[in-house]
Amino acid sequence: MANPMYDALFAPLSTRDEPVLTLADGSVLTGPQLHALIARLAGAFRAAGAQPGDRIAVQVAKSPEALAAYAATVAIGAIFLPLNTAYTPAEIDYFLGNATPRLFLCDPARLADLAEVAAAQGAEVLTLGPAGQGSLMQLAGAQPDQFTPAPREPHDLAAILYTSGTTGRSKGAMLSHANLLSNAEVLVDLWRFTAKDVLLHALPIFHTHGLFVASNVALLARSRMIFLPGFDLDTVLRLLPQATALMGVPTFYTRLLADPRLDRRLTAQMRLFISGSAPLLAETHREFEQRTGHRILERYGMTETNMNTSNPYEGDRRAGTVGFPLPGVELRIMAEGTEVPKGGVGVIEVRGPNVFRGYWQMPEKTAEDLRPDGWFITGDLGQLDPDGYLQIVGRAKDLIITGGYNVYPKEIELLLDALPDVEESAVVGLPHPDFGEGVFAVLVARKGASLDPAAALAAVAPRLARFKQPRGAVVVPDLPRNTMGKVQKNVLRQTYANRFMA
C-alpha cells in the first residue's frame, strides 16, 4: 500500500546522487545521504513509541535534521505538528494540551523550560539542536539507514498547523496527504519548477510557506535547495548568483532593496522571485523591477488551504493583486449569502483539493468555516477586477500579518487589558515598510492612572512571541465605537496609518 507524500517527495531521494541540500557554509547533502537520515529518524520515532496517527510536535531551529524529521513523521504515518520557535512555554502548553502529541521535539537549550510543560501534557520529549545535537540524533544513531514507510491513504492526515482565532484560541488546521501533495503538484507546473532549478530557501520551516510551499515544491520537482537557517542579508546576497528562484515574504524584498549591492548583474541568472504570506506594497514591486529587471510574482494562501491563487508565470503580474485561482481551485466573493459580481467587495471563499479537512477537536468551528459542499470561508475580504485578478482589500477577522506570521489582536488585547493601569485596549495592524504590517496598540488608561505606553508593552512582552509584540502604542481618552458599541478598528487604522511609514 502506498504512502502518497513519502512516495512522491522523499522516496526519490534514494536515487538522487547529486547534492539536494547545500548549506550556508557550502557543505552538501546528497539525495542518498538525506534519505538515509530520514530513515534513521523514522526508526528513532518508532523506537520512541510513535505510531501511525500519532502527533509529533516539533519546536526546533531550521536544519537538515529538522527537515528530515518532517519527512520521517510522514514516513511512519504520524501527523507532523510544527510550532513557531518563538512560542513561549505558556503558548506551547496550549498546543500540547490540545493536540496531545505522543512526542515533543525541542531544542536542548530550551529543555529546562519545556520538559515540565511536556510532562504535564503526557508528551515524551526528545531534543534536536541547530547543529544536529540532542537525544533524537543519539537515538537515530542506532537505527538502520533503510525504512519501510507506513501505508497511508490520500485522506489520512499528514500535518496539523495551528492558526490563531479571533477569540485568541488557536485552531489546528488538519491537512491530509492529498491536500499537501495536490497543491505541490499544481505549483510545480504553474511556476515551472524543474530539476535544473536551485531554490534559495531562507524561510522558516514551521510555517506553511517554508515547509509546504518551498520545501515540497523543490522536493517534488527534484530541484536543489540552498538551505539557510534564516534570512541573513549578506548570506542571501552572496548566494543569489548560485540560485534560480527565491520564495520570500515582503520583508525579504524590502531588505534586499535597502542594500546597494542588489542590481541586475547579481540577479542575472535568477528565473523567479515569489512573495507571499503578507501584502507586498506596490512601491516595492516597482522598485524591485527597476533595480533587477524582475517582476515579483505574488500569490495568496492560508494555513487551511496552502496556496489558493497566483499571479501568472507568463503574463501580467499585477502589483496589488494576488492573481487568479490555481488550476483545480474554485474561488468566489460572497456577501450576505450571494456571490458578488466583479468589482464588488465580499468575503473570499475557496473550494478544491487543497482545502483542509477541518479544525482539530473543534467541530463547531469547522462547521462555521467549512460549508458542507466544500467551500471554505476564508474571512478575508476581496474583490475581482474586470480581468479576474483577485485583490485582498481587508480581513474580516482583523487578522494582522506581520513579517509573514499571523497575529490576532484579541490575544494581545487580553494581556493588555489585564494590566492594572489599562482600562481597555485595541490592537490593529498598520502598514509597515519592512514587515508588511506592524502590530500597534491603542490604550485607554484607568481613571486616575498615569499610563506609560512603553511600560505597558514591556509588561506583556514576556508572555508573547516576539513577532506578536506591538511595535508601538499610544494612549487615548477613549476608543471609537459604532452605535452598537463595537470598537471601530477601521477608524484606528486610518488615524494611525502612517505611524510606521514616516
C-alpha positions in Angstrom: 0.0 0.0 0.0 1.2 3.5 -0.8 2.2 6.4 1.4 1.4 9.3 -1.0 3.6 12.1 0.3 6.5 9.8 1.1 6.4 8.2 -2.2 6.3 11.5 -4.2 8.6 13.7 -2.1 11.1 11.5 -0.2 11.5 8.1 -1.8 13.1 9.6 -4.9 15.9 10.9 -2.8 17.5 7.5 -2.6 18.5 7.6 -6.3 19.4 11.3 -6.5 23.2 11.1 -6.3 23.6 14.8 -6.8 23.5 17.4 -4.0 20.0 18.1 -2.7 20.7 20.5 0.1 23.6 23.0 0.1 24.1 24.7 3.4 25.4 28.2 4.2 28.9 27.0 4.7 29.0 25.2 1.4 28.6 21.7 2.7 26.1 19.5 0.9 23.8 16.5 1.5 23.2 14.3 -1.5 19.9 12.5 -2.1 21.0 9.2 -0.6 22.5 10.9 2.5 19.3 12.8 3.2 17.2 9.6 2.5 19.3 7.7 5.0 18.9 10.4 7.6 15.2 10.3 7.1 15.2 6.5 7.6 17.2 6.7 10.8 14.9 9.4 12.2 11.8 7.4 11.3 13.4 4.4 13.1 14.0 6.7 16.1 10.5 8.0 16.2 9.1 4.4 16.0 11.6 3.3 18.7 10.3 6.1 20.9 6.8 4.7 20.6 5.2 6.8 17.8 2.6 5.0 15.7 0.5 5.9 12.6 -1.9 8.6 13.5 0.1 9.9 16.5 1.0 13.6 16.6 4.7 14.6 16.7 5.0 18.2 17.8 8.2 20.0 16.8 9.7 23.3 18.0 13.3 23.3 16.7 15.6 25.5 14.7 15.7 25.0 10.9 18.3 22.5 9.9 18.6 19.5 7.6 17.8 17.3 10.5 14.6 19.3 11.2 13.6 18.8 7.5 14.3 15.1 7.9 12.1 15.0 11.0 9.2 16.2 8.9 9.9 13.5 6.3 10.3 10.9 9.0 7.0 11.8 10.5 5.3 11.3 7.2 7.2 8.0 6.7 5.9 6.4 9.9 2.3 7.6 9.1 2.2 10.1 12.0 1.0 13.7 11.9 3.5 16.5 11.9 2.9 19.5 14.1 5.4 22.3 13.6 5.5 25.1 16.1 7.0 28.6 15.8 10.4 28.7 17.5 9.3 32.0 19.2 6.5 30.5 21.1 6.7 30.8 24.9 6.2 27.9 27.3 2.7 29.2 28.1 1.9 29.0 24.4 3.4 25.6 24.0 1.4 24.3 26.9 -1.8 25.1 25.0 -0.7 23.4 21.8 0.5 20.2 23.5 -2.7 20.1 25.6 -4.9 20.5 22.5 -3.0 18.2 20.1 -2.0 15.6 22.7 1.2 14.5 20.8 3.0 11.3 21.5 6.4 13.0 21.1 7.6 16.6 21.5 10.8 17.6 19.8 12.5 20.7 21.2 15.9 22.4 21.3 18.2 21.1 24.0 18.8 24.7 25.1 15.0 25.0 26.0 14.6 21.6 27.6 14.7 23.1 31.2 11.8 25.4 30.3 9.7 22.9 28.4 10.2 19.5 30.0 7.7 20.2 32.7 5.2 21.5 30.2 5.5 18.4 28.0 5.3 16.1 31.0 2.1 17.8 32.2 0.5 17.1 28.8 1.7 13.5 28.6 4.3 14.0 25.7 7.6 12.3 25.7 10.4 14.8 25.0 13.3 14.3 22.5 15.8 17.1 21.7 17.3 18.4 18.5 19.7 21.3 18.3 20.6 23.5 15.3 23.8 21.6 14.8 22.2 18.2 14.9 22.9 17.6 18.6 20.4 16.1 21.0 18.7 12.9 22.2 16.9 12.4 18.9 20.1 12.0 16.9 21.6 9.8 19.6 18.6 7.5 19.3 18.8 7.7 15.5 22.4 6.6 15.5 21.3 3.1 16.5 18.7 2.8 13.7 19.2 1.4 10.2 19.5 3.7 7.1 16.6 1.9 5.4 13.0 2.1 6.4 9.7 0.8 5.0 7.1 3.6 5.2 3.7 3.0 6.8 0.8 2.7 4.4 -1.4 5.8 4.2 -4.5 6.8 2.3 -4.7 10.2 0.5 -7.3 11.4 3.0 -5.2 10.5 6.0 -3.8 13.4 7.9 -0.2 14.4 7.3 0.0 17.6 9.4 -1.8 19.9 11.8 -0.9 23.5 11.7 -2.2 25.9 14.3 -3.7 29.2 13.2 -5.0 31.8 15.7 -8.6 32.7 16.0 -10.3 36.0 16.8 -11.1 34.8 20.3 -7.4 34.2 20.9 -7.8 30.5 20.9 -5.6 28.8 18.3 -7.1 26.3 15.9 -5.4 23.2 14.5 -5.9 23.0 10.7 -5.9 19.4 9.7 -4.1 18.8 6.4 -4.2 15.5 4.5 -1.7 13.9 2.2 -3.9 14.8 -0.7 -4.2 18.4 0.4 -0.5 18.9 0.5 0.5 16.8 -2.4 -2.1 18.2 -4.8 -1.0 21.8 -4.0 2.7 21.0 -4.6 1.9 19.3 -7.9 -0.1 22.4 -9.2 2.6 24.8 -8.1 5.5 22.8 -9.7 3.7 23.1 -13.0 2.4 26.6 -12.6 5.7 28.1 -11.6 7.7 25.9 -14.0 10.0 24.3 -11.4 12.3 21.6 -12.8 15.4 19.6 -11.7 17.5 22.5 -13.2 16.3 24.9 -10.5 18.1 25.9 -7.4 15.8 27.4 -4.7 17.3 29.8 -2.3 15.5 28.7 0.9 15.7 31.3 3.7 12.2 30.8 5.1 11.4 29.1 8.4 10.0 25.6 8.2 7.5 25.8 11.0 5.2 27.7 8.6 3.2 26.7 5.6 5.2 28.9 3.2 8.6 27.5 4.0 7.6 23.9 4.7 4.7 23.0 2.4 5.3 25.5 -0.4 9.0 26.0 -0.7 10.2 22.6 0.5 7.5 20.4 -1.0 7.7 22.1 -4.4 11.5 21.8 -4.6 11.4 18.1 -3.5 8.7 17.2 -5.9 10.4 19.0 -8.8 13.8 17.5 -7.8 15.2 21.0 -7.5 18.2 21.7 -5.4 17.8 23.8 -2.3 20.3 26.3 -0.8 19.1 25.6 2.7 19.7 28.6 5.0 18.9 28.7 8.7 17.1 32.0 8.2 17.3 35.3 6.2 20.7 36.9 6.6 21.1 39.7 4.2 24.8 39.3 3.5 24.4 35.5 3.0 21.4 35.8 0.7 23.2 38.4 -1.4 26.3 36.2 -1.6 24.4 33.2 -2.7 21.9 34.8 -5.0 24.2 34.2 -8.1 24.0 30.4 -7.3 20.2 30.3 -7.3 17.4 30.4 -9.9 14.4 31.0 -7.6 13.6 32.7 -4.3 10.5 32.4 -2.2 10.1 35.1 0.4 7.9 37.4 2.4 7.8 41.2 1.7 10.4 41.7 4.4 13.0 39.8 2.3 12.4 42.2 -0.6 12.5 45.4 1.3 15.7 44.4 3.0 17.3 43.4 -0.3 16.2 46.8 -1.8 17.8 48.6 1.0 21.2 47.3 0.0 23.0 48.9 -2.9 24.5 45.5 -3.9 21.2 44.4 -5.3 21.3 45.0 -9.1 20.7 43.4 -12.4 24.1 41.7 -12.5 23.6 40.0 -9.2 20.2 38.6 -10.3 21.1 37.9 -13.9 20.7 34.1 -13.6 17.5 34.2 -11.5 14.3 32.9 -13.0 11.7 33.7 -10.5 11.1 35.8 -7.3 7.9 34.9 -5.4 6.3 36.7 -2.5 3.6 35.8 -0.1 2.4 35.5 3.5 1.7 39.2 3.7 0.8 42.0 1.3 3.5 43.4 -0.9 3.4 47.2 -1.4 3.1 48.3 -5.0 6.1 50.6 -4.4 8.2 47.5 -3.6 7.0 45.9 -6.8 8.0 48.9 -8.9 11.4 49.5 -7.2 12.4 45.8 -7.4 11.6 45.7 -11.1 13.6 48.9 -11.7 16.6 47.6 -9.8 16.7 44.0 -11.1 14.6 43.7 -14.2 12.5 41.0 -12.4 8.8 41.4 -11.6 7.9 39.7 -8.3 5.2 37.0 -8.5 2.7 37.5 -5.7 0.4 34.8 -4.6 -2.2 34.1 -1.9 -2.6 31.3 0.5 -3.6 30.3 4.0 -2.7 27.8 6.7 -6.0 26.0 6.0 -5.5 25.7 2.2 -1.9 26.2 1.3 -2.0 28.2 -1.9 -5.2 29.4 -3.5 -4.2 31.9 -6.2 -1.2 33.2 -8.0 -0.2 35.9 -10.5 0.7 34.3 -13.8 4.2 33.0 -14.6 3.7 34.2 -18.1 1.7 37.4 -18.5 0.9 40.4 -16.4 1.9 40.2 -12.8 -0.2 43.0 -11.3 1.0 44.9 -8.2 -1.6 44.9 -5.5 -3.2 41.7 -6.7 -2.7 38.0 -6.0 -3.6 36.8 -9.4 -6.0 34.0 -10.4 -7.3 30.8 -8.7 -4.9 27.9 -9.1 -5.9 25.2 -11.5 -8.4 23.0 -9.7 -9.3 25.7 -7.2 -12.6 27.5 -7.3 -13.0 31.0 -5.8 -15.9 33.2 -5.2 -16.6 36.5 -3.5 -19.7 36.3 -1.2 -21.8 38.9 0.7 -24.9 38.1 2.6 -25.2 34.6 1.1 -24.9 35.9 -2.5 -22.0 35.8 -4.9 -20.7 39.3 -5.6 -20.1 40.3 -9.3 -16.7 41.5 -10.4 -15.7 44.8 -8.7 -17.8 44.1 -5.6 -16.2 43.5 -2.2 -17.1 40.5 -0.1 -15.6 37.5 1.8 -13.4 35.2 -0.2 -14.4 31.6 -0.3 -12.4 28.8 -1.9 -13.0 25.1 -2.8 -10.6 22.5 -4.1 -8.4 19.6 -3.2 -6.1 21.9 -1.3 -8.8 22.8 1.3 -8.2 21.3 4.8 -10.3 18.7 6.5 -11.4 20.9 9.4 -10.1 22.1 12.8 -8.7 19.5 15.2 -11.2 18.8 18.0 -13.3 21.8 17.0 -16.3 20.5 15.1 -18.4 23.7 15.8 -15.7 25.9 14.4 -15.2 23.6 11.4 -19.0 23.8 10.7 -18.8 27.6 11.0 -16.0 28.0 8.4 -16.3 25.0 6.1 -19.5 24.6 4.3 -21.0 21.1 3.7 -20.4 21.4 0.0 -16.7 22.0 0.5 -16.5 25.8 0.3 -14.1 27.3 2.9 -15.0 30.8 4.2 -11.6 32.4 4.5 -12.6 35.5 6.4 -10.5 37.6 4.0 -12.2 40.4 2.1 -11.5 40.6 -1.6 -12.7 41.8 -5.0 -12.1 40.7 -8.5 -11.0 43.2 -11.1 -12.6 43.2 -14.6 -9.8 40.8 -15.8 -10.3 38.4 -12.9 -7.3 39.3 -10.8 -8.0 39.0 -7.1 -7.2 41.9 -4.8 -7.2 41.4 -1.0 -8.8 44.5 0.5 -9.0 43.6 4.1 -9.6 40.9 6.7 -13.0 40.4 8.2 -11.5 38.8 11.2 -8.9 41.6 11.9 -6.0 39.3 11.3 -2.6 41.0 11.3 0.1 39.5 9.1 3.5 40.8 10.1 6.6 39.5 8.5 4.7 36.6 7.2 3.3 35.5 10.6 -0.4 35.6 11.6 -1.3 37.7 14.7 -4.8 38.0 16.0 -5.4 41.1 18.1 -7.6 39.5 20.8 -4.7 37.5 22.3 -2.7 40.7 22.8 -5.7 42.7 24.0 -6.5 40.3 26.7 -3.0 40.7 28.1 -3.0 44.4 27.9 -6.4 44.7 29.5 -5.2 42.7 32.4 -2.6 45.3 33.3 -3.6 47.4 36.4 -3.4 50.8 34.7 -5.2 49.8 31.5 -9.0 50.2 31.2 -9.2 48.7 27.7 -7.2 48.3 24.5 -7.5 47.8 20.8 -4.7 46.2 18.7 -4.6 46.8 14.9 -2.2 46.2 12.1 -0.7 49.3 10.4 1.3 49.5 7.1 4.9 48.8 7.8 7.7 49.2 5.2 9.6 46.1 6.3 7.1 43.7 7.7 4.0 44.4 5.6 2.1 45.2 8.8 3.2 46.2 12.2 1.3 45.4 15.4 0.1 48.6 17.1 -1.8 49.0 20.4 -4.2 51.8 21.3 -4.7 52.0 25.1 -7.2 53.7 27.4 -5.9 54.4 30.9 -8.0 53.6 34.0 -9.4 56.6 35.7 -6.8 58.4 37.7 -3.9 56.2 36.4 -0.8 57.5 34.7 -0.2 55.1 31.9 3.1 54.8 30.1 2.6 53.0 26.8 6.2 51.8 26.6 5.9 50.3 30.1 2.6 48.6 29.2 4.2 46.9 26.1 7.3 45.8 28.2 4.9 44.3 30.8 3.2 41.9 28.3 6.3 41.2 26.1 7.4 38.1 28.2 4.0 36.5 27.5 4.1 36.9 23.7 6.3 35.5 20.9 8.4 38.4 19.6 6.5 38.7 16.3 3.3 39.3 18.2 4.7 42.1 20.4 3.3 45.5 19.4 5.9 47.8 17.8 4.2 50.9 19.0 1.4 52.1 21.3 -0.5 55.3 22.1 -2.8 56.3 25.0 -6.1 57.9 24.1 -9.1 59.1 26.2 -11.4 56.5 24.7 -11.8 54.1 21.7 -14.1 55.0 18.8 -17.3 52.9 18.7 -20.3 52.5 16.5 -23.9 52.7 17.6 -23.8 49.1 18.7 -20.8 49.7 21.0 -18.3 47.8 18.7 -14.8 49.3 18.6 -14.3 50.8 15.1 -10.8 49.4 14.3 -11.1 50.8 10.8 -11.1 54.3 12.3 -8.0 53.4 14.3 -6.2 52.0 11.3 -7.0 55.2 9.4 -6.0 57.5 12.2 -2.6 55.9 12.8 -2.0 54.6 9.2 1.4 56.5 8.8 2.8 55.6 12.3 5.4 53.2 10.8 5.7 54.7 7.4 7.4 58.0 8.3 
